[in-house]
Amino acid sequence: MIPLSWYLIFAAILFSIGLYGALARRNALAILMAIELMLNAVNLNLVAFWRYITPGAVSGQAFALIVFAVAASEAAVGLALIISIYRRRRTVAMEEINMMKW
Amino acid sequence: MSFSNFEPATILAILPEILLLGLAIIILLVDLLFKRSEKSFLGWLTAIGLTVILVVTLAYSRPTGEDPLILGGMLRHDWPAYTFNIVLIFAAAITAILSVGIPEIADRGEYFALLVVATMGMNLMAASADLVMLFLAIETTSIPLYILAGFLKGDNKSTESGLKYFLFGAVTSAVMLYGFSLLYGLTGETNIYRLAEAMRVGELSPLLLGGTALLVLVGFAFKISAAPFHFWSPDVYEGAPTPITAFISTASKAAGFAVLIRFMLAVFPAIEAEWTWILAIMATLTMTIGNILALAQTNIKRLLAYSSVAHAGYALIGLVALSTLGTASVVFYLATYILTNLAAFAVVIVFARAAGSEEIANYAGLSRRSPYLSLAFLIAMLSLGGMPPLVGFVAKFYVFAAAVQSGWIWLAFVGVLNAIIGLYYYLTVLKVVYLYRSEEDDNLIPVPRSYAFALALCSLAIILIGTLSAPWFNWAMNAAQSLF
């Protein structure tokens, strides 16, 4: 069987890529995609831990399912907010969305 | 995890949440039945509904002495949760009153429904005793708040505020969630009261625990807007509809603290010395950054945003003290901060509606344009600054006393110095209100009845709790005792 650490390392890399994308990207949609990557890394962690550490209990699986549901609703709200700003400004680049500073 | 031992007591324990959900559904139904022009009563309906829920909670939902863990260990129905429930529902009721009569908001059922749902999420946050429930509760609070911050679709600042709040919130909550997944993996448990035991048995290295604690802290620090995760707060506070700014700066922050206190005390006793130091540094940074940046502000909402960052720092001192007195002082501090900040924001809303401005310079001559409004502002600002006999002084006193009692003398010292800086900018605003004149001195500002009611209630409470603080502080002590 594939050792647990492989999954964890993969999830950590995925999470880091997502975090880097969220901090470095300038496009609001790209940031949203990066956040989804981070949430997927979390899910990978949860499911791997469930399978290897507590295969008898459902808590890990239930946690992953709830993360799915929340990620979906978060993406829906995020896209709605991006559309509402795009309608007014005709841009989704974060450096141009800067009416308020200091 | 079975439902065979399901008792009526469980229903009573989650009664506030059930009623809040019911109220949200009622608001949406009523919203369908009336025409747009007839819906201005929705704010009052929400406020009255929340008041009824507050009374019912006070009467029936009091924690009993029996096993506090309910619903398979998902929630813990204890005094801290009960206390925060009451404070949060009160804050939501005042927010609903403050929303009455504001264009684009007062006739929208979904606005009030989202407000009530966010309150339900906060109540669950205060009671969560399981990682899964905690995450779900935090998101149930955050997602409606993102929408509410960006609610004014026709306003550039509001849409920007909603998007910024969402992006910051989603990133920090993903980092926090990664921390949760590691906690689950390290121990095989999701209940936060069994996590500590599993960590002790597993003899996990402090370094690993510390790293996980840091990941989790990112999410919590965002909710309470503590440095270095405070960058969102001035922008979001300035752009969001002002009642929502008041709600985010008070209730959302208090719910964040409720989670922070419960989680740190229950999960990480093994690395207590380390995380108190991290929080002490965070408190110092938060107070100093908040106060110093507030000095330069010209917009009243941004000033109050930085002031609310600073207040999160003061409240953190009480948690660092790590004693019953310290935790009680945090609870007391948050309750009083909610009262005071709601009063301050109520004045800001009334002024913005009459004068159409949020610039501090335009507050010149307010004492002549509306003496009562200025009086309420005076009480709120002096209480935020920590002047006796108002409640802000008592709250700061207990927090600093707790720090000194636990040996954090330097931290109390930093806190006192910061309180002096804070007083300076609150007094600067009052100087503009009371001493400066403007050409519009004769142009009186009308105070609508709903705001007069909210302001009178908050101001009276600020003075009364400030002069007679003992019974209220005993309540907070009672709440703190069941956390240790």
Interface residues (C-beta under 8 A of the other chain):
Chain A: L8 F15 G18 L19 A22 L23 A28 I31 L32 I35 M38 L39 A41 V42 N45 L46 A48 F49 I53 T54 A57 S59 G60 A62 F63 I66 V67 V70 S73 E74 V77 G78 A80 L81 I82 S84 I85 R87 R88 R89 M94 I97 M99 M100 K101 W102
Chain B: L131 V132 F135 L136 E139 I143 Y146 I147 G150 K153 G154 N156 K157 T159 E160 S161 G162 L163 K164 F166 L167 A170 V171 A174 V175 L177 Y178 F180 S181 L182 Y184 G185 G188 T190 P234 D235 E238 G239 A296
